[in-house]
């Protein structure tokens, strides 16, 4: 094998290792192709992924048929791939990523496997090397680099047995630890949306009396729960709050089989992940896997304002308590809500008492009242006094990116950037509307609601029309249904601004502000949904 070919191989390998970081990033953001999300991302971004300068590898096809240029093919290869590598590094350096690639153990294992896949063709070329076929070799190497996205997909697939063994090891470790913690009970929280907010609110309320630990961030998968149990739980914890996420039927049951919750809270049943669930009925059935996994001496807390929960027939004998705001036939309900830009005051009525109690919170929006009601109901069940519950609710901290207030220079930002859904969007608009001053909304719309995506986004546009003075839409293609909904309500087109990069929205907000200004950031799509051009 010639020296020049060895140099080409080194550049080929270096180029692939560098450019694979983007593929790994998208694989990670798309949950390691769970529910074929990564494949769908590849298809959705076909033009960006495949109609680009990486097609320069086709030069080597032309070289095969040009006898007098064959000899310079190694030099062309070096120039092309050094250029592509440099271009990629510059672009990634200047790129804004909301969630950067995390070099977890799983990612590192995929990197090792992909490196082996990149080296395999080099090995086979090496054992039968013939300078006569040099252009063919470069064509093969160029094609592999071009199909980098699929090399990472294959590496992820090949690693599945390894990941299964790793998962089983950590699962047994977690089960052993949980079995030894006989004085601790588990509280499971699931729903189509509102899980993380509810988890944080319940945690703040219960911690006034007990030592409670909750899953950090959005650790709501089997691995997330195992990491939390193995690394963070200790013998002093009275309760463990486990957030539970799912994309398909059976996944909540899998989590329940791991942690065996005694208490369960179901937030709302909606359209999130409709595409992977297949139907609204499957979503409903999966969310109730938590309630149907509870023991007979446990407690399930359900939302009496949610028709999807009211209509479901529970298949076990666990005790259930209902909460609500509009529905007054529930066990615990809130009334006399006073929602302001500074927080919320409300009264709570317990069905088993002929008395109402006043509460106040810094949290904004009706959704947070449901979260607080769930925490109050569970806290009362666990023996926390009303006085302590009132004190705890008053000190509950806003959750970042979930209707939390912040500042951008002199603009008041209502940050509701974490994942949108029809109910959440509607309530966020209610919060924006009650703010004193000029109203701006920045949004890319809603995703992962399956075939109803255009329908719910168009309705979102109609709702925005009566709540905002200025609308900044992020993503020209994705936000067309919102635009249509706005126009249907005769919203002035000169107050609709369409951008493809959320970073451009901030200087635009500075231009649009007028005195006291409130800007709602509603949903912040993952990088895999970016429409930047």
C-alpha positions in Angstrom: 0.0 0.0 0.0 1.5 3.3 -1.1 2.4 6.2 1.3 0.0 8.5 -0.5 -2.9 6.1 -0.1 -2.1 5.8 3.7 -2.3 9.6 3.9 -5.7 9.5 2.2 -6.9 6.8 4.6 -5.9 8.9 7.6 -7.7 12.0 6.2 -10.8 9.8 5.4 -10.9 8.4 9.0 -10.3 11.9 10.6 -13.1 13.4 8.4 -15.6 10.7 9.4 -14.8 10.9 13.1 -15.3 14.7 13.0 -18.5 14.8 10.9 -20.0 11.9 12.8 -20.5 14.2 15.7 -23.5 15.8 13.9 -25.0 12.3 13.2 -24.5 11.3 16.8 -26.1 14.5 18.0 -29.2 13.9 15.9 -29.3 10.3 17.0 -29.2 11.3 20.6 -31.8 14.0 20.2 -34.0 11.5 18.4 -33.8 9.1 21.4 -31.4 6.6 19.6 -34.0 6.0 16.9 -36.7 5.0 19.4 -39.9 4.9 17.4 -37.8 5.3 14.3 -37.4 9.0 15.1 -33.9 9.2 13.7 -34.9 7.7 10.4 -37.8 10.1 10.2 -35.4 13.0 10.9 -33.2 11.8 8.0 -36.1 11.7 5.6 -37.6 15.0 6.8 -34.2 16.7 6.2 -33.3 14.8 3.0 -32.2 17.8 1.0 -30.0 19.2 3.7 -28.5 15.8 4.5 -27.8 14.6 0.9 -27.9 17.4 -1.6 -24.7 19.1 -0.5 -21.0 19.4 -1.1 -20.5 15.8 0.2 -21.6 14.8 -3.3 -18.1 15.6 -4.4 -17.3 12.0 -3.9 -18.9 11.5 -7.3 -15.8 13.0 -8.8 -14.2 9.6 -8.3 -16.7 8.0 -10.7 -15.6 10.4 -13.4 -11.9 9.7 -12.6 -12.5 6.0 -13.3 -13.3 6.8 -16.9 -10.5 9.4 -17.4 -7.4 7.4 -17.8 -4.9 10.3 -17.7 -6.4 11.7 -14.5 -6.4 8.5 -12.5 -3.0 9.2 -11.2 -4.0 12.4 -9.5 -7.1 10.9 -7.8 -5.3 10.6 -4.4 -4.4 14.3 -4.4 -7.9 15.3 -5.4 -9.2 13.1 -2.5 -6.9 14.8 0.0 -8.0 18.3 -1.2 -11.7 17.5 -1.2 -11.8 15.9 2.3 -9.5 18.4 3.9 -11.9 21.1 2.5 -15.0 19.3 3.7 -13.6 18.7 7.1 -12.5 22.3 7.6 -15.9 23.5 6.3 -17.7 21.3 8.8 -15.6 22.4 11.7 -16.3 26.1 11.0 -20.0 25.5 10.5 -20.3 23.6 13.8 -18.3 26.2 15.7 -20.7 28.9 14.5 -23.9 26.8 15.0 -26.2 27.4 17.9 -27.3 24.2 19.6 -30.0 24.3 22.3 -28.9 20.9 23.5 -25.3 20.0 22.7 -24.2 16.5 22.2 -23.6 14.7 25.5 -20.7 12.3 25.4 -22.5 9.6 27.5 -21.2 6.1 27.8 -23.7 5.0 25.2 -22.5 7.6 22.7 -18.9 6.6 23.3 -19.8 2.9 22.6 -21.5 3.9 19.4 -18.4 5.9 18.4 -16.1 2.9 18.9 -18.5 0.7 16.8 -18.7 3.3 14.0 -14.9 3.7 14.0 -14.6 -0.1 13.4 -17.2 0.2 10.6 -15.1 3.0 8.9 -11.9 0.9 9.2 -13.4 -2.3 7.8 -13.3 -1.2 4.1 -9.8 0.0 4.6 -8.8 -3.4 6.0 -10.3 -5.2 3.0 -8.7 -2.8 0.5 -5.4 -3.2 2.3 -5.3 -7.0 1.9 -5.9 -6.9 -1.8 -4.4 -3.5 -2.7 -3.8 -2.8 -6.4 -2.9 0.7 -7.6 -4.9 0.0 -10.8 -8.1 0.3 -8.8 -7.1 3.4 -6.8 -10.1 5.4 -8.1 -12.5 2.6 -7.1 -11.1 2.6 -3.6 -11.7 6.3 -3.3 -15.2 5.9 -4.6 -15.9 3.4 -1.9 -14.4 5.5 0.9 -16.2 8.6 -0.4 -19.5 6.8 -0.5 -19.1 5.6 3.1 -18.4 9.2 4.2 -21.4 10.4 2.2 -23.6 7.8 4.0 -22.3 8.8 7.4 -25.8 9.1 8.8 -26.5 5.5 8.0 -23.1 4.3 9.4 -24.1 5.8 12.8 -27.6 4.2 12.4 -25.9 0.8 11.8 -23.6 1.2 14.7 -26.5 2.0 17.0 -28.3 -1.2 15.7 -25.2 -3.4 16.2 -24.8 -2.1 19.7 -28.3 -3.1 20.8 -27.2 -6.4 22.3 -24.5 -4.6 24.3 -27.0 -1.9 25.4 -29.4 -4.6 26.5 -26.7 -6.2 28.7 -25.7 -2.9 30.1 -29.3 -2.1 30.8 -29.9 -5.4 32.5 -26.8 -4.9 34.7 -28.0 -1.4 35.9 -31.6 -2.7 36.3 -30.6 -5.5 38.7 -28.4 -3.0 40.6 -31.3 -0.6 40.9 -33.8 -3.4 41.9 -31.4 -4.6 44.6 -31.1 -1.1 46.0 -34.8 -0.4 45.9 -35.6 -3.7 47.6 -33.3 -2.7 50.5 -35.1 0.7 51.0 -38.1 -0.7 52.7 -39.0 2.6 54.4 -39.3 4.5 51.1 -42.3 4.7 48.8 -42.4 5.7 45.2 -44.6 8.3 43.6 -45.0 7.9 39.8 -46.0 10.8 37.6 -47.0 10.5 34.0 -49.2 12.2 31.4 -48.9 13.6 27.8 -47.6 16.8 29.2 -47.0 18.6 32.5 -45.0 15.8 34.0 -41.9 17.7 34.9 -43.8 20.7 36.2 -46.0 18.5 38.4 -42.9 16.6 39.6 -41.2 19.8 40.7 -44.3 21.2 42.4 -45.1 17.9 44.2 -41.5 17.7 45.3 -41.5 21.2 46.7 -44.8 20.6 48.6 -43.8 17.2 50.1 -40.4 18.4 51.2 -41.9 20.6 53.8 -42.3 17.5 56.0 -40.4 14.6 54.2 -37.1 13.9 52.6 -38.1 13.6 49.0 -35.9 12.9 45.9 -37.1 13.4 42.4 -35.7 12.3 39.1 -33.5 15.1 37.8 -34.3 17.1 34.6 -36.3 14.8 32.3 -34.8 11.5 33.4 -38.1 9.7 32.5 -36.8 6.6 30.7 -35.7 3.2 32.1 -32.1 4.3 32.0 -33.0 7.7 33.5 -34.7 6.0 36.5 -31.8 3.5 36.9 -29.2 6.3 36.9 -31.2 8.2 39.5 -31.7 5.2 41.8 -28.1 3.9 41.5 -26.4 7.3 41.9 -28.6 9.5 43.9 -31.1 7.7 46.2 -30.1 7.0 49.8 -31.4 5.4 52.9 -32.7 8.7 54.3 -35.2 9.3 51.5 -38.9 8.9 52.5 -40.3 9.2 49.0 -38.9 8.9 45.5 -40.8 10.9 42.7 -40.3 9.1 39.4 -41.3 11.0 36.2 -42.4 8.5 33.6 -42.3 9.1 29.9 -43.5 6.9 27.0 -43.7 6.9 23.2 -45.6 3.6 22.8 -47.9 1.2 24.6 -46.3 -0.8 27.4 -43.5 1.7 28.2 -45.1 3.1 31.4 -45.8 -0.5 32.6 -42.1 -1.2 32.1 -41.2 1.7 34.3 -43.7 0.7 36.9 -42.3 -2.9 37.0 -38.9 -1.3 37.7 -39.8 1.1 40.6 -43.2 -0.3 41.8 -45.0 3.0 42.7 -47.5 3.1 45.5 -48.8 6.5 44.5 -49.5 7.7 41.0 -50.4 11.1 39.5 -51.8 11.4 35.9 -51.5 15.0 34.6 -53.3 15.3 31.2 -53.9 12.9 28.4 -53.4 14.6 25.1 -51.8 14.2 21.6 -48.1 14.2 22.5 -46.3 11.5 20.5 -49.4 10.6 18.6 -47.3 9.5 15.7 -45.5 6.8 17.6 -48.5 5.7 19.7 -50.6 5.3 16.6 -53.9 6.4 18.1 -55.4 8.5 20.9 -56.8 5.3 22.5 -53.3 3.9 22.8 -52.1 7.1 24.5 -55.0 6.9 27.0 -54.3 3.2 27.7 -50.6 3.8 28.1 -50.9 6.6 30.6 -53.3 4.6 32.7 -50.7 1.8 32.9 -49.4 3.8 35.9 -52.7 3.8 37.8 -53.3 0.2 37.0 -49.9 -0.8 38.3 -50.6 0.7 41.8 -51.3 -1.6 44.7 -54.7 -1.7 46.4 -53.4 0.3 49.4 -52.0 2.9 47.1 -53.5 6.1 45.7 -54.1 7.4 42.2 -54.7 11.1 41.6 -56.6 12.0 38.4 -57.8 15.2 36.7 -61.5 15.6 36.7 -61.4 18.3 34.0 -59.8 15.9 31.5 -62.4 14.0 29.5 -59.9 11.4 28.5 -59.5 10.5 32.2 -63.1 10.7 33.1 -64.1 8.3 30.3 -61.5 5.6 31.1 -62.6 2.5 33.0 -59.8 1.6 35.5 -59.0 -2.1 35.7 -57.8 -2.4 39.3 -59.2 -1.5 42.7 -56.7 1.2 43.7 -58.2 4.2 45.6 -58.6 7.2 43.4 -58.9 10.9 44.2 -60.0 13.4 41.6 -58.9 17.0 41.3 -60.3 19.9 39.2 -61.1 23.5 38.6 -64.2 23.5 36.4 -65.5 20.1 37.7 -66.9 20.7 41.2 -67.8 17.0 41.7 -64.2 16.0 42.4 -62.5 15.3 45.7 -60.3 18.4 45.6 -61.1 21.5 43.6 -59.9 25.1 43.3 -62.2 28.1 43.1 -62.1 31.9 43.1 -58.9 32.0 41.0 -57.2 35.4 40.9 -54.6 35.2 38.2 -52.3 38.1 37.9 -48.9 38.8 36.4 -47.4 38.4 39.9 -48.9 35.0 40.7 -52.1 33.3 41.6 -54.5 33.2 44.6 -57.2 30.6 44.9 -59.3 28.7 47.4 -59.3 24.9 47.8 -62.3 22.8 48.7 -62.0 19.2 50.0 -65.1 17.1 49.4 -64.7 15.4 52.8 -64.6 18.8 54.7 -67.2 21.5 54.9 -64.6 24.2 54.6 -62.4 26.0 52.1 -58.8 27.1 52.5 -56.9 29.9 50.8 -53.6 29.4 48.9 -51.3 31.6 47.0 -48.4 30.9 44.6 -45.8 32.7 42.5 -46.6 30.3 39.6 -48.5 31.5 36.6 -51.4 29.9 34.7 -54.2 27.4 35.3 -52.0 24.4 34.4 -49.9 25.1 37.5 -53.0 25.2 39.7 -53.7 21.5 38.6 -50.1 20.7 39.5 -50.5 22.3 43.0 -53.9 20.5 43.5 -52.2 17.2 42.8 -49.4 18.1 45.4 -52.0 19.3 48.0 -54.1 16.2 47.6 -51.2 13.8 47.9 -49.7 15.8 50.8 -52.9 15.7 52.7 -53.1 12.0 52.2 -49.6 11.7 53.6 -50.4 13.6 56.7 -49.2 17.1 56.0 -51.3 19.7 57.8 -53.2 22.4 55.8 -51.1 25.1 57.4 -47.9 23.4 56.2 -49.5 22.9 52.7 -50.3 26.6 52.5 -46.8 27.5 53.5 -45.3 25.0 51.0 -47.4 26.2 48.1 -46.4 29.8 48.8 -42.7 28.9 48.4 -43.0 26.6 45.4 -40.4 27.7 42.9 -41.2 28.4 39.2 -39.8 25.7 36.9 -37.4 26.9 34.2 -38.9 27.1 30.7 -42.4 26.3 32.0 -44.1 29.7 32.3 -41.2 31.1 34.2 -40.4 34.9 34.2 -37.1 36.3 33.1 -35.7 39.5 31.5 -34.2 40.3 28.1 -32.9 43.8 28.6 -36.2 45.6 29.5 -38.5 43.1 27.9 -40.4 40.7 30.2 -39.9 37.2 29.0 -42.6 34.5 29.7 -40.5 31.4 29.1 -42.7 28.5 28.2 -40.1 27.1 25.8 -40.1 23.5 26.9 -42.3 21.4 24.6 -45.7 22.7 23.6 -49.1 21.0 23.4 -52.6 22.3 22.6 -53.8 22.8 26.2 -50.4 24.2 27.4 -50.4 26.7 24.4 -53.9 27.9 25.2 -53.1 28.5 28.8 -49.8 30.2 28.1 -51.7 32.6 25.8 -54.1 33.3 28.7 -51.1 34.2 30.8 -49.7 36.5 28.1 -53.1 38.2 27.6 -53.5 39.2 31.2 -50.1 40.9 31.3 -50.1 44.7 31.3 -48.5 46.2 28.2 -47.6 45.1 24.7 -47.8 41.4 23.9 -45.4 39.5 21.6 -45.3 35.8 21.0 -42.3 33.9 19.5 -43.1 30.3 18.5 -42.3 27.5 16.0 -45.6 25.8 16.8 -46.3 22.3 18.0 -44.7 19.0 16.9 -45.2 15.3 17.6 -49.0 15.4 17.4 -49.1 13.2 14.4 -51.7 13.7 11.6 -53.3 16.5 13.6 -50.3 18.7 13.6 -51.6 21.1 10.9 -55.0 21.2 12.6 -53.8 22.0 16.1 -51.3 24.6 14.8 -54.0 26.4 12.8 -56.2 26.5 15.8 -53.2 27.9 17.8 -52.9 30.6 15.2 -56.6 31.5 15.7 -56.0 31.7 19.5 -52.9 33.9 19.1 -54.9 36.4 17.1 -56.8 37.5 20.2 -53.8 37.5 22.6 -50.8 39.0 20.8 -50.0 42.3 19.2 -46.9 41.0 17.4 -46.3 37.4 16.2 -42.8 36.0 15.4 -43.0 32.6 13.8 -39.8 30.5 13.7 -39.6 28.2 10.6 -41.3 29.2 7.4 -42.5 25.8 6.4 -43.5 24.5 9.9 -45.5 27.6 10.8 -47.7 27.9 7.7 -50.8 26.5 9.5 -50.3 29.1 12.3 -50.1 31.8 9.6 -53.3 30.5 8.1 -55.1 30.6 11.4 -53.9 34.2 12.0 -55.1 35.3 8.6 -58.5 33.5 9.2 -59.0 35.8 12.2 -58.0 38.8 10.1 -54.8 39.4 12.1 -52.7 42.1 10.3 -50.0 40.5 8.2 -47.7 43.5 8.9 -47.6 42.3 12.5 -46.6 38.7 11.5 -42.8 38.2 11.2 -41.4 34.9 9.9 -37.8 33.9 10.7 -35.9 30.6 10.3 -33.6 31.1 13.3 -34.8 31.8 16.8 -31.7 33.9 17.6 -33.0 36.5 15.1 -36.1 36.9 17.2 -34.4 38.7 20.1 -33.1 41.7 18.2 -36.5 41.9 16.4 -38.3 41.9 19.8 -36.1 45.0 20.7 -37.4 46.7 17.6 -41.0 45.8 18.3 -41.2 46.6 22.0 -43.2 49.6 23.2 -43.1 50.6 26.8 -44.0 47.7 29.1 -43.6 44.7 26.9 -44.2 41.0 27.5 -42.9 38.3 25.1 -44.1 34.7 25.3 -41.5 32.1 24.1 -43.8 29.2 23.3 -42.0 26.0 22.5 -38.4 25.7 21.5 -38.0 22.9 19.0 -35.1 20.4 19.3 -32.1 21.1 17.0 -33.3 18.2 14.8 -36.3 20.3 13.8 -34.3 23.4 12.9 -35.1 25.1 9.6 -32.1 27.4 9.5 -30.8 28.0 6.0 
